[in-house]
Amino acid sequence: MRVAPTQNGREAGFVPQVAQGAATAPQKKKWKLPKLGHIDIPYLAIVLLLLMFGLVMLFSASYPRGYLQRGDSYAFIGDQVKFAFIGLSGMVVASLVDYRILKKFAWPLAVVALTLLVVVLFVADKNNAHRWIWLNGAQTRGFQPSEIAKFALIMVFAKMISANQSRIKTFKYGVVPFMLVLGMMSILLILEPHISCTLLVLGIGFIMMYAGGTPIRWLMGILLLGVAAIFLAITQFPELVPSHALERFQIWRDPLNVPASKSYQTVQSLIAVGSGGWKGVGIGKSVQKFLYLPEVYNDYIFAVLCEELGMVGAIGMMVMFLALLARGLFIAVRAKDKFGSMLVLGITVQIALQAFLHVAVNLNAIPSTGISLPFFSYGGTSLCMLLGQVGVVLSVSRKANLAIGQKAQQQQEELRAAQATA
C-alpha cells in the first residue's frame, strides 16, 4: 500500500492508493506529543526563575516561624515544595490542552467561584477575616475561594469580550454584563473582608475591559463615581465605612504617630526594608524575621528580601516581574484569537498587579492590605492556581507559534514553487 504525501511532504495517512478491488481499511490518526519548542521558552524560563527564587526566599523567611509554630524549621518550605510540584504538574497538563476548551467552562467556573465566596462567609474566621474554607478542624489546612474567583473572572471576561467584539463599544454589551459580574464578586470579597483581592479584581476587570474595546469614557465615568462614593461615605457617612479601613488609612498617613500596637506591622516592615541598604545583610541573616515582623512568610516576605538582599536584590526581583509582564503582553499580541489574547492579558495583569500591590504595602506606599507575592509567598491555593494559569499562557503561545510556523513554511513552499516555474 502506498501513501500519498501531503503538500509539505509528510504522509497524510488518510489517502491510501491501492490496487483496484482491494479492501480499503481506514487508518487511525496517531496523537503526537506537542514539541517543547512550540511553547514560549522565555516566558517559561522567567516563571521557573521566579519560582526558584521564591522558594529560596520563603525558606529563609519562614524557618524561624516554622520551628516556633510547628517544631520544624522546614515545615513551610516543605509544604511549598509539594505545592510547587502539584502546580508544575498542572502547568504541564494545561500547556498541552487546547486553551479554547476553557470557553465551555467559563460560566460554570464563575458560578462555582461565586458560590464558594458565599459559603466562605459562613466558615470560621481567622484574624477576623472569612477567607478560607477549612479542610480540618484545626484551621491549618484549607483553600481560599478568592484565588479561584480571580481566574474565573479572567475566563468570563475573555469569553464575553471575544463573543461581543462587534458590539463591545455599546453600553449594553461593553459595560453592563461586565459590571454585573465584577460588582457581585467585589461585594462578596468586601464582605470577607478581603480589600486587597477586591482591588486586584477591579484592576484586572477594568484593564481587560479597556483592552477589549470598552470606551474609555465609560470606564472613567465608573471610576469617578466609585471615588465620589468612597469620599462621600468617609466624609458624610463614616458609620458605613468599616472601622478597620479607616484605621489602616490613618496608619498609612503617619505610622509613627499612631499607637505602636496598631502600626506595628508597617513599622517593622519599614525597619526591615531600611536595614538592608544597597547590598543587604546577606541571605538567611535577616533579624526582623525572628518574631519581629508578622506574616513574614506571606504578606511581608518582600521586606525580608530587602533586608537580606538589599536594594539590588529588590530591583532584580522587580525586573523579573517586569520581564514576565512584557513577555506576557508579547504572547497576548501574537495570540491566534481574541479569547486567547484576553486570557493571557488577564493572567499577566493579575501577576504583575498583585506583585506591585505587595511591594507597595511593604513600602507603605499604600495602606496595609494583606496580599501575597506571586511565586514567593506561602500558600498552596495561590501557587497551584498561578502555575496552572501559566500553563494556559503556554498553551496560547503554543497555538500561536504553530500557526506562525505553518504560515512561514507555506510561504517558503510558495517561494520555492515560484522559483521552480521561473
GISULHU-V806756 format. One line per field, one symbol per residue. ss: DSSP state (2 for helix, 1 for strand, 0 for the rest). phi: phi as a letter, one per 30 degrees, with the letter a starting at -180 (. if undefined). psi: psi as a letter, one per 20 degrees, with the letter a starting at -180 (. if undefined). A space follows every 10 residues. Layout:
# GISULHU-V806756
ss = ???
phi = ???
psi = ???
This chain:
# GISULHU-V806756
ss = 0111100000 1111111000 0000000000 0000022200 2222222222 2222222222 2222222222 0000222222 2222222222 2222220022 2222222222 2222222222 2200010010 0011000000 0110222222 2222222222 2220222000 2222222222 2222222222 2000222222 2222222222 2200022222 2222222222 2222220222 0022222222 2220222002 2222222222 2222220000 0000000000 0000000000 2222222222 2222222222 2222222222 2222000222 2222222222 2222222222 2200000000 0000000002 2222222222 2222222222 2222222222 2222222222 20
phi = .ccddddcjd ddibbdcbdd jddccdcddd dcdedddddd dedddddddd ddeddddddd dcdddddddb ibdcdddddd dddddddddd dddddddddd ddedcddedd dddddddddd dccedbhibc cbcdcbddhc babceddddd dddddddddd dddbedbddd ddccbedddd dddddddddd dddbdddddd dddddddddd ddkdeddddd dddddddddd dddddcbddd cedddddddd dddaddcbee ddcedddddd ddddddhdci djdicdcddd idcdhdcbdb ddddedddci dddddedddd dddddddddd ddddedbddd ddedddddde dddddddddd ddchdbedbd bdceicddld eddddddddd ddeddddddd dddddddddd dddddddddd dd
psi = ppppqahjir phjjmporqp iqqopqqppp pppqqhihro ggggggghgh ggghhghggh hihghghghi johjgghggh gghghgghgh ggghhiqohi hhhhjggghg ggghghhggh ijqprplkpn iqoqiriili paqohhhhhg hggggggggh ghikhijhiq hghigghghg ghggggghhh hgqmgghggg ggggghghgg hiipphhhgh gggggggggg ghgghhmhii pphhghghgh gghniikrph hhjgggghgh ggghhhbgir iqpijqhhim jgorlhjehk hhhgggghia hghgggghhg hhhhgghghg hhhiqhrhgg ghgggggghg gghggghggh ghjkhrqppo propigqppg gggggghghh hgghgghggg hgggghgggg hghhghhhhh i.
